[in-house]
Amino acid sequence: MPTLSELFNLDPKVERLALMPRMRGSLGSDYGVSPEMQNSVMFEGKKGFMPDVIAPKVLYDFIRAIKAPGRAARGEVLDEEEALNTALNMFGGGLATSGGVPAGSLGMGARVGGKTVRELLYGDKPNLTPAEKSAITKLEKELKIPAVSRREEMRAGGQTIATPTPGFSTIGEIAFNPENLVGKVLVPLFGDTSAIGKDVSQIRGIPLTKPVTQQGGFLYPTVKSNVAEEIGYASEPTAAANKIKNFEKFADDDVLGVFLAGGPRSIDFSHHQAQGLVRQLDAIQPSVKAINNFDRSLRNFSVVKKDPEGKSIKTYPFKNLSTSIISPDMEILMSQRTTKDFTPGQLRTAISQLMYKDEFRKQGFPIYDDALEAFVDPRLQKGYMGQMIFEAIPGRGIQTPSYSHQSYSAGIPGRNPKTLQTKSGNLGAPAELLFPQLYAKNRAAGKSDDATFSSMIKSHQGEKFTEEALDPLMQFLYSR
């Protein structure tokens, strides 16, 4: 097998072009490459592949300085894989997408966690679609950004580490008897899909500067201290006060608070997602330019609100924000310090939504979906409700739970929390089965089911569950 020195000094008569190994015959074999070299071990098994022209002195020097410091001087061997990877690294993967390189070499340049980009993304899949090939080229290009490279090295084979929160305990999940819904007024309680009970210290191989505590919504009423204090739910003070008024509208009846699960990204408002993303920055270390770009985008982040006349207006609540995303002060603002311009939940939402964008992922910011996976409870399905049901206690005002929640400080009174379960133990049922009258009314008016679901999230409603509604619900619960 040839040494590095031999590879770059084959024949003084060879013109030293800036070329790496090409397909046999792509330049012809009349450049003076010896038959011995063409048949060398280095290219054994690479059908139709040979070094028509070997790289110039500047490339040799580059490899010595960057790829394999000191190896050429020691006469060490360059094996076939390293030679190919060096070639593709040098040309940013561009050579791999040209017609002159075998398809199998695509993504063989940069290595992440000991794997080529192709292996990392698609394993040993033999044939790739154009979109998959494009994804390989795209990631190889992005890996030239140091923060992206650091992030992907940690993510390659990395695990999420979540350990039980010290001192945390619940009463467990007790099944609710669907027959007990009949005659009760059901009031929807919108909540995010976050899990509860663990401290997450690492997300997909990336360590956090400080663990993030899971304090999910739907199991919040089962926390032992909340059970003892008869606190069924929690929210920000204004939202909690409005929901209590919603309960009191039906005070002449028995009222049940019924959990309504949002989509996975509803978690943006709570502390989980924003903290999980921001606390990865210290390990990934995006560039100063990238951080400045993010800070600028946060200040320019717009929110649409209704003015006193009901008209939609675009506002910029963070335009006066002087704190950087990497400043310790940002953590304080994300907790429960409301300013004159915005609430912590609004700030957390903005941060999460910005990091969701491809623009910032390409600059080396954390991967949004990795954090989402670390904090979302996979049992919660969008559009379902009843994953948690508790008895409302009209007449009581906002409570202050002894269980401190990092997102929500105002407790809503409630007792006897239970979960609506299917035969197989899955949670909840489609919202239309618990609010059949509302759905039927809106369908007759030409409204979509998505619009009805959205109205349940945004407005304060209630519906008395009837005997007629029980049979369809029971059929659903006991058929699954």
PLY file of the C-alpha trace (Angstrom):
ply
format ascii 1.0
element vertex 480
property float x
property float y
property float z
element edge 479
property int vertex1
property int vertex2
end_header
0.00 0.00 0.00
1.44 3.44 -0.93
2.43 5.98 1.64
1.29 9.58 1.59
4.63 10.62 0.23
4.35 8.13 -2.61
0.83 9.27 -3.44
1.91 12.87 -3.91
5.25 12.20 -5.61
4.43 9.54 -8.17
6.14 11.02 -11.15
7.84 14.39 -11.52
6.57 14.54 -15.11
2.92 14.50 -13.97
1.31 17.89 -14.12
0.16 18.71 -10.60
-3.50 19.59 -11.15
-5.87 20.35 -8.27
-7.72 17.08 -8.70
-8.62 14.19 -6.44
-9.27 10.55 -7.51
-11.71 10.31 -10.42
-13.50 7.62 -12.42
-11.23 5.53 -14.60
-11.03 7.17 -17.98
-12.55 10.46 -16.85
-9.31 12.17 -17.80
-7.74 9.28 -19.61
-4.79 7.31 -18.31
-2.17 9.19 -20.26
-0.95 11.35 -17.36
1.83 8.99 -16.44
0.16 7.04 -13.62
1.87 3.67 -13.48
-0.09 0.43 -13.96
1.14 -0.63 -10.52
-0.48 2.41 -8.97
-3.70 1.87 -10.89
-3.92 -1.66 -9.49
-2.79 -0.78 -5.98
-4.48 -2.05 -2.84
-5.70 1.46 -2.18
-8.21 1.17 -5.02
-8.95 -2.51 -4.74
-12.67 -3.14 -4.89
-13.42 0.34 -6.25
-14.67 -0.69 -9.68
-13.87 1.83 -12.35
-12.07 4.01 -9.83
-8.48 5.12 -10.18
-6.28 8.14 -9.55
-5.90 9.63 -13.03
-4.16 12.60 -11.41
-3.02 12.91 -7.85
-3.34 16.18 -5.95
-0.84 19.04 -6.04
1.74 19.95 -3.43
-0.62 22.47 -1.79
-3.18 19.75 -1.14
-0.51 17.49 0.29
0.46 20.28 2.65
-3.16 20.90 3.52
-3.74 17.29 4.47
-0.59 17.31 6.56
-1.82 20.38 8.44
-5.51 19.57 8.74
-6.40 15.98 8.06
-3.48 13.96 9.35
-0.83 16.12 11.05
2.62 14.67 10.92
1.61 11.42 9.22
3.16 12.03 5.83
6.48 12.98 7.39
6.50 9.67 9.23
5.70 7.75 6.06
2.43 6.41 7.43
-0.08 4.65 5.21
-3.18 6.37 3.86
-5.87 3.73 3.54
-8.58 3.79 0.87
-11.34 5.07 3.12
-9.27 7.94 4.46
-8.16 8.87 0.95
-11.74 9.06 -0.25
-12.93 10.92 2.82
-10.10 13.39 2.45
-11.08 14.01 -1.15
-14.69 14.68 -0.33
-13.87 16.81 2.69
-11.61 18.95 0.56
-14.37 19.68 -1.90
-17.26 20.01 0.57
-19.06 16.98 -0.80
-19.36 18.67 -4.19
-17.21 16.03 -5.85
-19.55 13.37 -4.57
-22.51 14.83 -6.40
-20.74 15.15 -9.73
-21.10 12.58 -12.44
-17.51 11.44 -11.95
-17.89 9.73 -8.58
-19.63 6.43 -7.82
-23.06 6.87 -6.18
-21.89 4.92 -3.17
-19.39 7.61 -2.31
-22.04 10.26 -1.71
-21.80 11.50 1.86
-18.50 9.75 2.45
-16.64 12.95 3.23
-17.35 14.39 6.67
-17.68 11.94 9.52
-19.96 12.32 12.51
-19.60 10.07 15.51
-17.39 7.74 13.49
-19.91 7.47 10.65
-20.12 9.06 7.26
-23.03 11.41 6.69
-24.63 8.83 4.44
-24.40 6.16 7.14
-25.61 8.59 9.78
-28.75 9.50 7.87
-29.62 6.32 6.00
-27.53 3.48 7.36
-26.76 0.88 4.69
-29.77 1.69 2.51
-28.58 0.71 -1.00
-30.47 3.21 -3.14
-31.25 6.81 -2.26
-33.91 9.11 -3.63
-32.96 12.53 -4.99
-34.36 14.10 -1.84
-32.21 11.84 0.35
-29.11 12.63 -1.69
-29.92 16.30 -1.31
-30.23 15.87 2.46
-26.75 14.33 2.58
-25.21 17.17 0.61
-27.08 19.70 2.73
-25.84 18.27 6.03
-22.24 17.99 4.79
-22.36 21.66 3.89
-23.81 22.59 7.29
-21.16 20.56 9.11
-18.59 23.13 8.04
-20.13 25.38 10.71
-18.24 24.51 13.94
-21.34 24.72 16.14
-23.24 22.39 13.80
-20.32 19.96 13.85
-20.18 20.03 17.67
-23.92 19.55 17.94
-24.04 16.63 15.53
-21.04 14.89 17.10
-22.86 14.95 20.44
-26.14 13.88 18.88
-24.61 10.93 17.01
-25.65 8.00 19.16
-26.36 10.33 22.06
-29.12 9.63 24.56
-31.57 11.74 26.53
-30.96 11.40 30.26
-33.95 11.88 32.56
-33.92 10.83 36.21
-36.77 10.88 38.76
-37.28 14.27 40.38
-36.21 14.00 44.06
-39.14 14.04 46.48
-41.76 13.99 43.72
-44.75 11.66 44.01
-48.29 11.32 42.68
-51.33 9.29 43.68
-51.13 7.39 40.41
-53.64 7.31 37.57
-57.13 6.23 38.64
-59.63 5.33 35.92
-62.79 7.45 35.65
-66.13 5.63 35.21
-67.65 7.11 32.00
-71.18 6.62 33.38
-70.42 9.27 35.98
-70.25 11.89 33.23
-74.01 11.79 32.68
-75.76 14.89 34.03
-72.49 16.72 34.70
-71.43 19.94 32.96
-68.10 19.44 31.25
-65.76 22.43 31.01
-62.66 22.10 28.79
-59.25 22.84 30.28
-56.68 23.31 27.55
-53.19 22.09 28.42
-49.89 21.30 26.81
-48.66 17.76 26.31
-45.64 17.82 28.61
-44.68 14.89 30.84
-44.11 15.04 34.58
-41.85 13.61 37.28
-38.31 13.62 35.88
-35.32 15.93 35.64
-33.81 16.05 32.15
-30.06 16.68 32.26
-29.12 15.72 28.70
-31.02 15.88 25.42
-29.93 13.53 22.62
-26.34 13.53 23.84
-26.13 17.28 24.50
-25.64 18.14 28.20
-27.71 20.94 29.73
-26.17 23.61 31.93
-28.90 22.81 34.45
-31.55 20.05 34.48
-35.07 20.90 33.34
-37.82 19.54 35.58
-40.81 17.91 33.88
-43.98 19.34 35.42
-46.56 18.33 32.84
-50.11 19.54 32.65
-52.51 16.62 32.61
-51.05 14.77 35.61
-50.60 17.93 37.64
-53.79 17.25 39.68
-52.37 13.88 40.80
-49.36 15.41 42.60
-49.88 14.38 46.21
-49.64 17.90 47.64
-52.14 19.16 45.06
-54.54 16.35 45.97
-54.27 17.27 49.64
-54.81 20.99 48.88
-57.63 20.30 46.38
-55.89 22.00 43.48
-56.95 20.57 40.16
-55.04 22.72 37.73
-52.75 25.73 37.38
-52.15 28.53 34.94
-50.99 32.13 34.77
-53.05 34.34 37.14
-55.29 35.98 34.51
-56.05 32.73 32.72
-56.71 30.95 36.03
-59.15 33.67 37.15
-61.05 33.43 33.86
-61.30 29.65 34.06
-62.65 29.85 37.61
-65.34 32.23 36.31
-66.07 29.68 33.59
-66.73 27.06 36.28
-68.92 29.45 38.23
-71.23 30.00 35.23
-72.47 26.46 35.84
-72.44 26.54 39.63
-76.03 25.20 39.82
-74.80 21.91 38.37
-72.00 19.52 39.12
-69.04 20.75 37.09
-66.14 18.68 35.82
-62.91 20.13 34.53
-61.87 18.06 31.49
-58.32 18.17 30.14
-58.07 19.09 26.45
-54.72 18.23 24.86
-53.16 20.59 22.36
-50.69 19.59 19.68
-47.08 18.75 20.56
-45.94 22.33 19.92
-48.38 23.67 22.52
-45.50 22.97 24.89
-43.78 26.14 23.61
-45.57 28.24 26.20
-44.38 26.25 29.22
-40.87 26.30 30.66
-39.93 22.85 29.38
-39.18 23.53 25.74
-37.55 26.96 26.09
-35.33 25.89 28.99
-34.43 22.65 27.25
-33.29 24.56 24.16
-31.50 27.46 25.84
-29.62 25.22 28.25
-27.96 23.39 25.33
-26.29 26.55 24.05
-23.33 26.40 26.42
-22.32 22.98 25.07
-22.98 23.73 21.41
-21.49 27.26 21.46
-23.02 28.94 18.39
-20.87 31.72 16.98
-21.11 35.31 18.17
-22.63 36.18 14.82
-25.28 33.47 15.21
-26.14 34.62 18.73
-26.44 38.21 17.54
-28.72 37.08 14.72
-30.96 35.28 17.19
-31.09 38.23 19.59
-32.02 40.52 16.70
-34.76 38.17 15.54
-36.16 37.97 19.07
-36.38 41.76 19.29
-38.16 41.77 15.93
-40.53 38.94 16.87
-44.12 40.01 16.22
-47.32 39.04 18.04
-50.81 39.74 16.70
-53.24 41.12 19.28
-56.73 42.56 19.31
-57.13 46.27 20.01
-60.07 47.63 22.10
-62.18 47.75 18.92
-61.47 44.14 18.06
-59.07 44.83 15.21
-55.95 42.73 14.78
-52.71 44.65 15.25
-49.10 43.51 15.03
-47.01 44.21 18.12
-43.34 43.76 18.98
-43.27 42.94 22.71
-39.52 42.23 22.83
-38.28 45.24 20.87
-36.75 46.81 23.99
-35.19 43.57 25.23
-31.50 44.15 25.93
-30.77 40.70 27.33
-29.05 38.14 25.09
-30.27 34.58 24.72
-27.03 33.38 26.37
-27.29 35.75 29.35
-28.24 34.36 32.77
-30.83 37.14 32.93
-32.74 35.43 30.14
-33.43 32.48 32.41
-34.91 34.85 34.99
-37.15 36.48 32.39
-38.29 33.07 31.19
-39.42 32.03 34.66
-42.13 34.16 36.26
-41.00 37.76 35.99
-43.68 39.64 34.06
-42.56 42.92 32.50
-44.69 45.78 31.22
-44.22 44.47 27.68
-44.56 40.69 27.96
-45.17 37.68 30.20
-42.70 34.82 30.73
-44.93 32.52 28.71
-44.88 34.88 25.75
-41.08 35.05 25.89
-40.74 31.26 26.15
-43.06 30.85 23.18
-41.06 33.30 21.06
-37.73 31.63 21.90
-39.08 28.17 21.11
-40.70 29.26 17.85
-37.52 30.95 16.66
-35.37 27.90 17.40
-37.88 25.81 15.50
-36.84 27.64 12.33
-34.45 26.04 9.87
-32.56 29.33 9.74
-31.19 28.87 13.25
-30.73 25.12 13.08
-28.32 25.73 10.21
-26.32 28.12 12.40
-25.80 25.49 15.07
-28.69 26.10 17.45
-30.30 23.12 19.21
-32.67 20.78 17.37
-36.25 21.67 18.32
-37.65 18.16 17.88
-35.00 16.65 20.18
-36.23 18.81 23.04
-39.84 18.11 22.13
-39.22 14.39 22.40
-37.60 14.87 25.81
-40.59 16.67 27.31
-43.79 15.53 25.57
-45.85 12.68 26.98
-46.38 10.38 23.96
-49.72 9.16 25.31
-51.41 12.50 24.70
-53.08 12.78 21.32
-54.07 16.09 19.77
-57.82 16.63 19.61
-58.54 14.26 22.47
-59.87 15.14 25.89
-60.54 13.51 29.23
-56.97 12.35 29.83
-57.64 13.98 33.19
-61.01 14.82 34.77
-61.56 16.44 38.17
-64.46 17.91 40.14
-64.47 21.70 40.03
-65.09 23.64 43.24
-67.00 26.81 42.30
-66.83 29.61 44.87
-63.16 29.24 45.65
-60.74 31.73 44.21
-57.19 31.31 42.97
-55.06 29.05 45.16
-51.32 29.11 45.81
-50.00 25.55 45.50
-47.20 24.41 47.76
-45.97 22.44 44.73
-44.05 25.12 42.86
-44.55 24.96 39.10
-41.95 26.77 37.00
-44.50 27.85 34.38
-47.75 28.40 36.24
-48.21 29.92 39.68
-52.01 30.24 40.06
-53.88 27.17 41.26
-57.44 26.32 40.18
-59.56 24.48 42.79
-60.45 20.85 42.03
-60.70 17.42 43.64
-60.83 13.69 42.85
-58.67 13.61 39.72
-59.14 10.60 37.44
-58.27 9.61 33.88
-60.63 8.53 31.10
-59.16 5.34 29.69
-59.81 2.96 26.82
-59.97 -0.79 27.27
-56.29 -1.08 26.39
-55.31 1.70 28.80
-54.92 4.55 26.32
-55.97 7.97 27.56
-58.86 10.20 26.54
-61.32 10.22 23.66
-62.03 12.46 20.65
-63.41 15.81 21.76
-66.53 15.36 19.61
-67.58 12.43 21.83
-67.47 14.55 24.97
-68.93 17.70 23.39
-71.31 16.19 20.80
-73.84 19.02 20.95
-71.24 21.71 20.27
-69.79 19.77 17.35
-73.23 19.06 15.86
-74.25 22.72 16.13
-71.05 23.99 14.49
-71.16 21.38 11.72
-74.71 22.43 10.89
-73.45 26.02 10.68
-70.72 24.97 8.24
-67.82 25.21 10.67
-64.97 22.73 10.50
-64.10 20.43 13.37
-60.72 22.13 13.61
-62.49 25.46 14.14
-64.65 23.93 16.85
-61.63 22.47 18.60
-59.87 25.83 18.38
-62.89 27.57 19.93
-62.76 25.16 22.87
-59.17 26.19 23.47
-59.73 29.92 23.24
-63.21 30.46 24.73
-64.93 29.48 27.96
-67.55 26.85 27.26
-69.47 24.10 28.97
-71.84 21.32 27.95
-74.03 18.97 29.96
-73.23 15.39 29.12
-76.36 13.37 28.30
-77.44 9.73 28.39
-77.57 9.77 24.58
-73.92 10.79 24.42
-72.81 7.96 26.68
-73.30 5.06 24.24
-70.99 6.40 21.47
-68.36 7.21 24.07
-68.57 3.75 25.64
-68.31 2.11 22.23
-65.13 4.05 21.55
-63.55 3.35 24.94
-64.28 -0.38 24.96
-63.41 -1.05 21.34
-59.82 0.11 21.76
0 1
1 2
2 3
3 4
4 5
5 6
6 7
7 8
8 9
9 10
10 11
11 12
12 13
13 14
14 15
15 16
16 17
17 18
18 19
19 20
20 21
21 22
22 23
23 24
24 25
25 26
26 27
27 28
28 29
29 30
30 31
31 32
32 33
33 34
34 35
35 36
36 37
37 38
38 39
39 40
40 41
41 42
42 43
43 44
44 45
45 46
46 47
47 48
48 49
49 50
50 51
51 52
52 53
53 54
54 55
55 56
56 57
57 58
58 59
59 60
60 61
61 62
62 63
63 64
64 65
65 66
66 67
67 68
68 69
69 70
70 71
71 72
72 73
73 74
74 75
75 76
76 77
77 78
78 79
79 80
80 81
81 82
82 83
83 84
84 85
85 86
86 87
87 88
88 89
89 90
90 91
91 92
92 93
93 94
94 95
95 96
96 97
97 98
98 99
99 100
100 101
101 102
102 103
103 104
104 105
105 106
106 107
107 108
108 109
109 110
110 111
111 112
112 113
113 114
114 115
115 116
116 117
117 118
118 119
119 120
120 121
121 122
122 123
123 124
124 125
125 126
126 127
127 128
128 129
129 130
130 131
131 132
132 133
133 134
134 135
135 136
136 137
137 138
138 139
139 140
140 141
141 142
142 143
143 144
144 145
145 146
146 147
147 148
148 149
149 150
150 151
151 152
152 153
153 154
154 155
155 156
156 157
157 158
158 159
159 160
160 161
161 162
162 163
163 164
164 165
165 166
166 167
167 168
168 169
169 170
170 171
171 172
172 173
173 174
174 175
175 176
176 177
177 178
178 179
179 180
180 181
181 182
182 183
183 184
184 185
185 186
186 187
187 188
188 189
189 190
190 191
191 192
192 193
193 194
194 195
195 196
196 197
197 198
198 199
199 200
200 201
201 202
202 203
203 204
204 205
205 206
206 207
207 208
208 209
209 210
210 211
211 212
212 213
213 214
214 215
215 216
216 217
217 218
218 219
219 220
220 221
221 222
222 223
223 224
224 225
225 226
226 227
227 228
228 229
229 230
230 231
231 232
232 233
233 234
234 235
235 236
236 237
237 238
238 239
239 240
240 241
241 242
242 243
243 244
244 245
245 246
246 247
247 248
248 249
249 250
250 251
251 252
252 253
253 254
254 255
255 256
256 257
257 258
258 259
259 260
260 261
261 262
262 263
263 264
264 265
265 266
266 267
267 268
268 269
269 270
270 271
271 272
272 273
273 274
274 275
275 276
276 277
277 278
278 279
279 280
280 281
281 282
282 283
283 284
284 285
285 286
286 287
287 288
288 289
289 290
290 291
291 292
292 293
293 294
294 295
295 296
296 297
297 298
298 299
299 300
300 301
301 302
302 303
303 304
304 305
305 306
306 307
307 308
308 309
309 310
310 311
311 312
312 313
313 314
314 315
315 316
316 317
317 318
318 319
319 320
320 321
321 322
322 323
323 324
324 325
325 326
326 327
327 328
328 329
329 330
330 331
331 332
332 333
333 334
334 335
335 336
336 337
337 338
338 339
339 340
340 341
341 342
342 343
343 344
344 345
345 346
346 347
347 348
348 349
349 350
350 351
351 352
352 353
353 354
354 355
355 356
356 357
357 358
358 359
359 360
360 361
361 362
362 363
363 364
364 365
365 366
366 367
367 368
368 369
369 370
370 371
371 372
372 373
373 374
374 375
375 376
376 377
377 378
378 379
379 380
380 381
381 382
382 383
383 384
384 385
385 386
386 387
387 388
388 389
389 390
390 391
391 392
392 393
393 394
394 395
395 396
396 397
397 398
398 399
399 400
400 401
401 402
402 403
403 404
404 405
405 406
406 407
407 408
408 409
409 410
410 411
411 412
412 413
413 414
414 415
415 416
416 417
417 418
418 419
419 420
420 421
421 422
422 423
423 424
424 425
425 426
426 427
427 428
428 429
429 430
430 431
431 432
432 433
433 434
434 435
435 436
436 437
437 438
438 439
439 440
440 441
441 442
442 443
443 444
444 445
445 446
446 447
447 448
448 449
449 450
450 451
451 452
452 453
453 454
454 455
455 456
456 457
457 458
458 459
459 460
460 461
461 462
462 463
463 464
464 465
465 466
466 467
467 468
468 469
469 470
470 471
471 472
472 473
473 474
474 475
475 476
476 477
477 478
478 479
